[in-house]
Amino acid sequence: MAGSALEVKKALRDTYVVGLGYVPLGFAFGVFAVTQGFPMWLAVVSSIVIYAGSMEFTAVGLILSGVSLPQIAITTFFVNFRHLFYGLSFPLHRIRSVPGRLYGVHALTDEAYALLAPKPAGTLSGVQVLTTEALCQFYWVVGVGGGALVGNLLTFDTRFLGFALTALFVTLAVDAYKQNHQWGIGLAAFGCAVFGVFLARGQMLVIALGLFTVLILANAWFQLRRGK
């Protein structure tokens, strides 16, 4: 029992910094979702069931525009495709129970991976892994709930908040470029988007993401072959 309490304390110590980012970002999503037409309860439920950061912002627009469930599922797959690779080095094996492992897969985020994957496997317990992920999601749900409540009380015209999604992805793109300085990736993404618009405007996002994934995998294969 004392050992479990110690693991929980470790998780609290590791995740409070994540909470400083998750709560305000979740708050922004809660306000955004409610002001775009989501019921307050649905915004909170999405933070529990979807729990995928930028994909939750994207899902609001997709759902409200009447996009089919299969297209939403495919879009979600491509947006979170990187998680397949996260799973290769994430310490999921430290969790013994099947329900715990299922939740561990569901709650795997960029931040949870960054906190847990670098640690030596022998220093982690299943309790610490699950508690870390649960706390990260708790911070997100609290932020979303607070934002949804405030958004529900706003009385002025909030349609301009729809630009928040565009601003989010522009910021992510700029940040990604600052880290890698690979302008070719940005041009490839833009080209895929244009191709998707001309090929089938209604399915643009799925086509663009699918084509971009193929290009990224092809580039990785080429780089590996060249390095041999």
JOPE-V314848 format. One record per backbone hydrogen bond with DSSP energy under -1.0 kcal/mol. NH is the residue of the N-H (numbers start at 0). CO is the residue of the C=O. If there is no record, write none. Layout:
BEGIN
((NH CO) (NH CO))
END
This chain:
BEGIN
((4 0) (5 1) (6 2) (7 3) (8 4) (9 5) (10 6) (11 7) (12 8) (13 9) (14 10) (15 11) (18 14) (19 15) (20 17) (21 17) (22 18) (24 20) (25 21) (26 22) (27 23) (28 24) (29 25) (30 26) (31 27) (32 28) (33 29) (34 30) (35 31) (37 32) (42 38) (43 39) (44 40) (45 41) (46 42) (48 44) (49 45) (50 45) (54 51) (55 52) (56 52) (57 53) (58 54) (59 55) (60 56) (61 57) (62 58) (63 59) (64 60) (65 62) (66 61) (71 67) (72 68) (73 69) (74 70) (75 71) (76 72) (77 73) (78 74) (79 75) (80 77) (82 79) (83 80) (85 81) (86 82) (87 84) (88 85) (89 85) (91 89) (93 90) (94 91) (100 96) (101 97) (102 98) (103 99) (104 100) (105 101) (106 102) (107 104) (112 108) (113 109) (114 110) (115 111) (116 112) (118 115) (122 119) (123 120) (128 124) (129 125) (130 126) (131 127) (132 128) (133 129) (134 130) (135 131) (136 132) (137 133) (138 134) (139 135) (140 136) (141 137) (142 138) (143 139) (144 140) (145 141) (146 142) (147 143) (148 144) (149 145) (150 146) (151 147) (152 149) (160 157) (161 158) (162 159) (163 160) (166 162) (167 163) (168 164) (169 165) (170 166) (171 167) (172 168) (173 169) (174 170) (175 171) (176 172) (177 173) (178 174) (179 175) (180 176) (184 181) (186 182) (187 183) (188 184) (189 185) (190 186) (191 187) (192 188) (193 189) (194 190) (195 191) (196 192) (197 193) (198 194) (199 195) (202 199) (203 200) (206 202) (207 203) (208 204) (209 205) (210 206) (211 207) (212 208) (213 209) (214 210) (215 211) (216 212) (217 213) (218 214) (219 215) (220 216) (221 217) (222 218) (223 219) (224 220) (225 221) (226 222))
END
